[in-house]
Structure formats: structure tokens, C-alpha cells
Amino acid sequence: MRYDSFQEELRRAGLSGRAFARLLKLNPNSITNYKSVGEVPSHLAVIASLIRSMKDAGLDYETAIARVPIEKKAARGIALGNAKKPR
């Protein structure tokens, strides 16, 4: 999905890119970085589209998403438990 279409889906759902990132426990910069690419990954596009559809239908997407235990992702290049220790 093109980044501008993704932004429109979020806008119609009443979300900013930052709010979308917080909802999914993502780094907000990860979302805005897609602007320079011009497209967002399909899994994020699907989530944005579903959130908008739920909002349009009057359904509470926040409660539905909160039922899923989402683990915050580790920073790129750092595997869980394998962070480099300072020398």
C-alpha cells in the first residue's frame, strides 16, 4: 500500500502514525520511515485497513488489540539477551 493511502486509512480511523505505532508497540520512527520509501509493508496496511473498518462499524479496535499480548520489538541489530556489553 502506498504511504499516502496508509496515512488516509489511519486518518479515517482517527489515528496518527504515532498513535498507530503505540497501539502496536512499535517505534514511531519505524512508521514514519516508510514515507521515504513510499510504501508500507502489507501486514501494516492490513492492520490499518482493519482498524479503519472496525472504526467505521462502530467497533472498539483498541480493546480487541489489547487482548493480544504484543511484545515490544528489540532495537534492530540487538537480539534478545545478546546485547553487547560495554568494555
C-alpha positions in Angstrom: 0.0 0.0 0.0 1.2 3.5 -0.8 2.2 5.5 2.2 -0.3 8.2 1.4 -3.1 5.6 1.3 -1.9 4.2 4.6 -2.0 7.6 6.1 -5.5 8.1 4.8 -6.6 4.8 6.4 -5.2 5.9 9.7 -6.8 9.4 9.4 -10.2 7.8 8.8 -9.7 5.6 11.8 -8.9 8.7 13.9 -5.2 7.7 14.4 -1.9 9.4 13.7 1.1 7.4 12.7 2.5 7.8 16.2 -0.8 6.6 17.8 -0.8 3.6 15.4 2.8 2.8 16.4 2.0 3.0 20.1 -1.1 0.8 19.7 1.1 -1.9 18.1 4.1 -1.3 20.4 6.3 -0.2 17.5 8.8 2.6 17.4 7.0 5.6 15.9 10.1 6.3 13.7 9.6 2.8 12.1 6.2 4.1 10.7 7.4 7.5 9.5 10.5 5.9 7.9 8.2 4.3 5.3 7.3 7.8 4.0 10.7 8.0 2.3 10.2 4.5 0.7 6.7 5.5 -0.4 5.1 2.2 0.7 4.3 0.3 3.9 4.6 -3.4 4.4 1.4 -5.3 3.6 1.0 -6.5 7.2 0.8 -2.9 8.5 -1.5 -2.0 5.6 -3.9 -4.8 6.5 -3.9 -3.8 10.2 -4.6 -0.1 9.3 -7.4 -1.2 7.0 -8.9 -3.5 9.6 -8.8 -0.8 12.2 -10.5 1.7 9.9 -13.2 -0.9 9.1 -13.8 -1.6 12.8 -14.0 2.2 13.5 -16.5 2.6 10.6 -18.6 -0.2 12.0 -18.5 1.3 15.5 -16.4 -1.4 16.9 -13.8 -0.9 19.6 -10.5 -1.8 18.0 -8.4 -0.7 21.0 -9.9 -3.4 23.2 -9.6 -6.0 20.6 -5.9 -5.2 20.1 -5.3 -5.0 23.8 -6.4 -8.7 24.1 -3.4 -9.7 22.1 -0.1 -9.8 24.1 2.2 -7.8 21.9 5.8 -7.9 22.9 7.8 -4.7 22.2 10.4 -5.4 19.5 14.1 -5.2 20.3 16.0 -2.5 18.5 17.5 -3.5 15.2 20.7 -5.4 15.4 20.1 -6.4 19.0 19.0 -10.0 19.6 17.1 -10.5 22.8 19.6 -11.4 25.6 22.6 -10.8 23.2 23.1 -7.1 23.7 26.7 -6.1 23.6 28.1 -5.1 26.9 30.3 -2.1 27.2 34.0 -2.9 27.6 
